[in-house]
Amino acid sequence: MWSPAVLLTCALAGFTAARDIRHVGTKAASRVPESPRQKFGRMPQPIHTRRDTNSLLIPQNDNTTKYAVDGTALPDVDFDIGESYAGLMPTGADSSRELYFWFFPTANSEGQDDITIWLNGGPGCSSLEGFLQENGPVLWQYGTYKPIKNYWTWVNLTNMVWVEQPVGTGFTQGEPVATSEEEIADEFLGFFKNFIDTFGLHNKKIYVTGESYAGLYVPYIADAMLNQEDTTYYNLTGTLIYDPVIGERDLQTEVVAVPFADKWSGLFNFNESFNDDLHDRFDSCGYKDYLNKYLTYPPPGPFDAPPDSSVEGCDLWGDVLNAVFLTNPCFDLYQIATTCPLLWDVLGFPGSFDYLPEGASIYFNRTEVQKAINAPIQEWAECVDGVLDTDTSRPVTLSVYPGVIERSQRTVLAHGNLDYVLIDMGARLAIQNMTWGGKQGFQDEPSDDFYVPYHPDASLGTLAAAGNLGITHTERGFTWVETFLSGHMVPQYAPSAAYRQLEYLLGRIDSLTEVSDFST
């Protein structure tokens, strides 16, 4: 996600931005209803729980046991979450700066030689959001009664570590002083070396994943790992980023805001006069001609700078957003199909609002939760300001991302098509201005079906779609996948699709077009 501070700089008026909502509204059933998907395929299995110390996946010693989490003692969770380790880890030789992590080893024999890192964005948003509401073994979505077992957890496939970073985020310790992605990556590598030494995870294949502003974190960290040429600690094998910041802001927002509102006009519900005015300015500000010239396959050549959105009347992205709140006061820019009422969120940020009902508490801000997960006893918030007020690094498409693609086994960029924060068409536009593997952009327009296996549903709380769920395309080692009916956080809104995308990243399937069962 983008944090409230970042979105406020994008000319939003009278509005604090944060995250999305899931609307759950059907009557409870006595059992999972019969559906065609139950007749074939198989469901990813839940993580194995191992309480016998003789069968633990991580060797127990003074270094590891101090991080051990009792999987039966997580507040409000009425099942054993399995073997895991959490706490603060220094970013260097001393403990003046520390990142917080939560590590789950996998019982999947195919994944024990992999380590997958998950990073949320912001900047300043905690990766514990991803843990609790996207791809961790525990799932507590907005508006739901209690945490449940997540059958789509990525721990089914790979060793997983969720890391709060950079310093200043979540439970991390130290002052946020970084002003570039290079500095953030350097500090992360110091943390990760300590992490590998502590848990004896040398010579593993490393996959770095994340979403939103992690579109900057992930490629810069991957590039730094590759530059080390040290496979003992940094055997970077692939990356996966969701709805990422990858190019110039206006490419991913202003240039494509009106075509996006046109595509989903029924969800914006603008009157004729306002809609006509938007299209007049879309033309007069130069966005229409720019889009028609550059969003082509193959692209015509290096892009000119996009039209200047600071010109009066040309902040169309902000104007669209302000107007839609009049037609839908509960509009969620992270998932545009959301309508009222607001659902409260145990992390404090449902949808486009900072909303905590009277009497409610933020889960990771509770003392008993912090003690259970070896976190410092302190104030915790899902997103905080001031972590990276100035980021001097260049957009990844114009700097490190091409080299990461060329030096990795697989590079995946996935995007939800109901996301207004960062628009899928804008990500495609940024890709067409990137040169990798000796050519600029995709030579052919993405058009292949992205297939997710049909499967039985394990529970009403973890229902997930199947079939052709998007559009995918691969050229020169780089894979694009548009995910239908998903908002900004694809593992949250389309968990089966994200699970399949991770299978592809890890090499468990050959293609996202492949029609086959899940690998688990």
N, C-alpha and C positions, 0 to 999 in steps of 0.2 A: 504494500500500500504506500501511497504518499501520505505524509503526516499533515496535520492541519496547517502547520506553518507554511509548508511548501505550497499547498493549495491556495492559501490566502494570498500568496505572492502572484498567483495566477488570476488576480482581479475578481475574486469572489466577494460578494458583498453580503454582510449580515448573516454569515453562515460559517459554522465550524465543521470541517470535513473530517471523516475518519474512515469508516468501513461499511460493509454491506449487511443485508438482512436476509435470512431465509424465511419465507412465509410458509407456515405449516397449518393446514386448515381442514383436512378431511377427518371424518369420524374415525375413532380407533376401531380396528378390526380385531376379531378374536384370534385370527391367525394371519399370516402373510397371504394375501389373495393369490389365487391361481393366475398365472400369466404365461404367455407363450415362451418366455425366456427360461422358465423353469424346466422345460422339456429337453434342453441341451445346454452344453457348457458347464462350467463349474465356478464356484465362488472362491475368491481368495480366502485362504484360511487365516484365522486369528493367530497372533504370535503365541509361541509356546511359553508357558510359565514354568520356570525351573527354580524351585526353592531349595532343593538339595544342594548344599555347597560343593559336593563332589561332582555335580554335573553342570556347574555354572560355566558360562562361555568365556568369561574373563578370569584369568588366574588371580587368586586372592592373595594380596600382600599388603604391606603397610601403605604403599602408594595408592592402591586401588580401593581398599576397604573404606578409607575415609570419605570416599565419594559415593559409596553404595547407598541406594535408595530402597527402603522397604516397600516392595510392590503391593503389600496388603494394607498400607497405612496412609494412603493418599486421601485426604479429607473429601467426603461426599462421593468417593468412588467405591462402589460395592463389589468390585472384582479385583483380582490380582493382576496388576499391569505388567508383571514379569520383571526380569533382571534389568536393572538400569543403574546409571551412575550420573551424578550431577554435582555441580558446585562451581567455584571460582578457580580459574587457571591463569597464572601470570602470562603476560605477553612477552616477557623477556626473562632475564636472569633474576630480577628482583620481583617483589610483589606489589610495587607501587601502582601498577596498572594491571587489571585482571578482567577477563571476559567470563561470563557465565555460560555454562553449557549443560545440556542434558543428553546423555549418550545411551542408546539402546543397541546392544549387540543382537544380531539376527540369528535365529535357529535354522535359517534356510542355508543348506550346505552350499548352494550355488552363490550365495551372497557373502560368505564369510571372508573372502579375499577382497571385498569392496568396502569402501567407506563413502557414504553419501552425506554431504554437508547441506543443511538447509538454512537459508538466510532470508529474513523479512527485510522490508525496505524502510521507507520514511522520507529522509533519514531520521533515525531515532525510534523506529518501531521494533518491538521485541519479537524475536523468533519463537517465543512461547505462544504467540498468536498462531503461528503455523502448527505448532505442536498440538494445541488444544482444539483448533477449529478447522484444520486442513488435513494433515497427513500423519499425525501422531497416533499412538495406540489408544488414547483417550479422546473422546469427542464430546464437546459441549457447545452446541450451536446456539445462536440467539433464539430466545423464546422457548427453548426446550426445558423440560422439567429437571433433568439431572444429567451428569456425564454418563456416557455409554461406551461400550467397547466398539472401537473402529475397525471394521473388517477390511477397510481399504487402507490401513496403515502401511506406510512404506517399509516399516520394519519387517513385514512379510518377505521383502525382497532383498534387503541389504542392511548392513550395519548403518545406523542413522545417528547423526549428531546435530542437534539444534543449537545454534550459537547466537547469543545476544552480542551484537557488535554494531558499530564501533563503540569505543569507550564513551560512556554517557547514556547508553541505552539500557533500559531495564535494570537488572541487578549488577551491571558492570561497575567496576571500581576505578576511580581516577578522574582526572579532568579531561573533558573533550577538547583537544587541542589540534586535531587533524584538520588540514585545509585542502587535502587532495586525496584522490583514490589511491595513489601510490603510497602515501603514508599509511592509509588504512590497511592496504594489502600487506605492507611490511610488518605492521603490528599483528595482523592476523596470522602470518606465517610464524612469528615468534610464539604465539599461543599454540598453534597447531603442532609445532615441533615438541613442545612440552606435553601436549595431549598424547601424541604418538608414543613418546617415551614412557609416560605414566602407565598407559594401558598395553604396552608391548604390541603396537599395531604397525610395526615397520613393514615396508615392502608391499603395502596394499595399493590397489587401484583406487584413485581418488576421483570422485564426482562432486562438482560444486553446483548447487541448485538454489533457486530463490525466485523472488517476485518483485515487481514494481521497481523501486529505487535500487534493489539488488541487481537490476539490469546493468548498473554501474559496478556494484561490488563484485559480482560473480566474474565478469571477464577480467577485471583488473587483478583479482586474487588468482584466477587461473593463469594469467600471464606471468605473474610473479612466481608462481609455483613452477611453471615451465622453464622460466629463466634460471632457476636454481640448478637444473640438470642433476637432480638428486632424487632418484626413485625410491630411496630408502624412506624418505619423509614426504615427498611431493610428487608422486607418480600420477600427475593429472591426466585423466583418461577421457573425460567428457564433461560437458556443462549443459544445464537445462534452465532456461529463464522463462518466467510467466509474466505476460503483460508488462514488459519491461520499459524502463527509460533507456533508450539506446541511441537516439539521435537528438537533433535540436528540438527544443520543446514545441515550437510552432509547427514543425512537421507532423508531430504526433497529436496535436490538439487543434490549433486554429485553422490550418489548411483543410482539415477533413471534418470539422464540426458540422457544417451544414449538410454534406452528403450523409453523414451518420444520422442526423435528425430526420432526413428524408427517408432513409432506409427503415427507420423505426417510428414513422410519423404517428402511428396509432398510440405509441407510448409517450409522445410529447404533446400531441393534441393542441397545436398552436392554431390561432385563428388566421383567417386568410390574409388580413392586412399585415400582421407581424411576419407571417411566412414569406409574403412577397418582399417585405423590407429586408429580411435575412438574405434572400436570394439576390436582391439588387446589390447589397454590400459584399456578398460572396464574389460577385463579378467585379465590382468597382475596386475592391481592395486587392484584386489580383490573384485571389486564391483559386478561382475556377481555371484560369489559364495555366497557372502553375501546376495544378493537379493533372490537367489534361496533357501537359507537356511531359511531365516526369514520371507519372505512375503508368509506365508502359513496359512491355516485355519484348526484347531487352530494353533497358533505359537508353536515352539518347546520348548520354555522356555525363561528366561531373555536373552536379546540380549548382545552379545559382543559389544565393541566399534566399530563403523564403520571404514573402512580403512581410513588411513590418507591422506586427499586430498592435504596436503602441500608437499607431496613427488613429486619430479620432474615428470611432465607428467601426474599427477593424478587430476589436476583441470579440469575435463572434462566439468563441467557445464560452466565455463568461456570460455573454448576453443570452445564449441558449439556456445555460444553466439557471440564471436568474429567472428567466421566463417560465421554465418548466415547473418551478416551485409554486407558481400560481395555479397551475392546472393539476399538480400532484404535490401537495405540501410534504409528503413523506418520500419524495423522489430520492432514490439512492444512486448517486453517480457511479458507484462501484458495481451496481447490478440494476439496470434501468427498468426491469420489469416489476420492481418492488412498489407496492402501494401501502397505504395506511391500514392498520395502525402501526406505530413504532413498536418493535419488539425489544425488550431489554436484553442486554448482553453482559455475561459474567466477566467480560474483559473491559466493559465500559464504553465501547464505541460501536453501537449498532448503526450501520449505514452512514448517512451523511451528517449524523448528529452525535454530539457528546451527551449521552442520555443515560442517567442512572436513577431509577425510581427510588423514592423514599424507602429506606429500610434495606435496600439491596447493597451488596458489597462486591468489590472486584476480587476475583478469585485469587490471583497471585499477590494481592495486597493484604491477604489475611495471614496473621502471624503463624497459625498452625500449619498453613500450607507452606510457608517459607521454611519452617523447621523441617517439614517432611521431605523437602527437596534440596536440603543443604544450601539454601539461599541465605544471604545476609538479611537480617531483620531490619527492613527499611521501607520507605514509601516506594511503591512500584506502580508504573503506569504503562499501558500498552504502547503509547507513543509520547515522546517528549520532544520539546523544541531545544534548539541550541547545540545539537550534536555535531552538525556540519553546516554552520551558517554560510560558509564560503567553500565552494568546491571548485578548485581551479583546473580540474582535469578535463580533457577533451571528451566529447561524446565517443562512446566505445566503437561505433561504426566507423569513425574516422581515426581511430587510434589502435587499441589493442585487440579488438574483437576479430579482425581478419586473421591475425597471427595465431590466436587461440583456435580458430576453426581449422586452420591449416596444420596445426601441430597436435590436434586431438583426434581420437577415434570417432567420436560423434558429438555434434553440437546441435542442440534443439532449442528453438524459440517457439513457445506455444502461447496462444492469445485467446481469451474469451471474447465472443462477439457481442456481448451485452455490456461491455465495459465502456463508460464514457470518460473516466479519468484519463486513460490512455487508449486511444482508439485503434482497432486492428488495422484499418486502412492506413493509418499514420505509421504504424510499425512497418507495414509493407513499403511505404514510401521511403522510410529511413533505410531499409534493406536495399532498395534500388539505388541508393547513393553510396553503397559500400562495395569495395573491391576486394575479392578474395579468390584464391585459386586462379589468378591470371585474368579474371573477367569481372566486370561491374554488374552487380545485381543478379537476379534470376533472369535467365534467358527465356524461360517459358512461364506463363502465368500459372500459379498453383490451381490445381483442379482435381487432384486425386481424392477419392473418398478415404477418410480416416475411420477405421473400423474398430469398434470396441466389442468384445465377445458378449454374446448372450449368456446369461448366468442366472442361477437361482438367487433370490434375495434372502440374505441372512436374517434381516430384521426390518421392521417398519422404520426404525431410526436410521438405517443406512441404505435406503433405497438409492439406486443409481442406474442411469440409462445404459442402453446397449444399442448396437447396430451402427449405422453410418452417422457419426456424431461430429463431422467436421470436414475440413479440406486440408490436405497435406501435400507437401512438395519437398523434394530433396535434390540439391545440386551441389557438386563439389564439396561434399562432406557436411553440408549445412541443411538442416531440416526445419521447415516452417510448418506449423499446424494450427489452423483456426479451429477453435472448439465452439460448437453451436450451443446456444442457450446457457452459456457460462458467463459469470461476471468476472471481476478483476482477479479474484482468488480462485483459479481453476481447480485446485485440489479440494476446495470447499464446495463449490457449486457443481462440479462434474468429477467426483472422486474416481469413478471407474475410468474416465478418460485420462485423468492424471496418472492413475496406476498403470495404464497401458503405455503412456508416454515414458514413464520411468522404466518399464520393461524394455522398451526400445533403446533408451539411453544406455542401459546396462548390458545390452547385447543379448537379451533373452529371446527377442524376436528379431527378424531380419528387416521388417518394414512396418510402418504404421498402416499400410494398406492390407496387411496380412490378415486373412480370415482363418483364425485358429483360436484355441482356448487360451485362457490366461496361463502363464508358465507355472504358477503355484498350484 
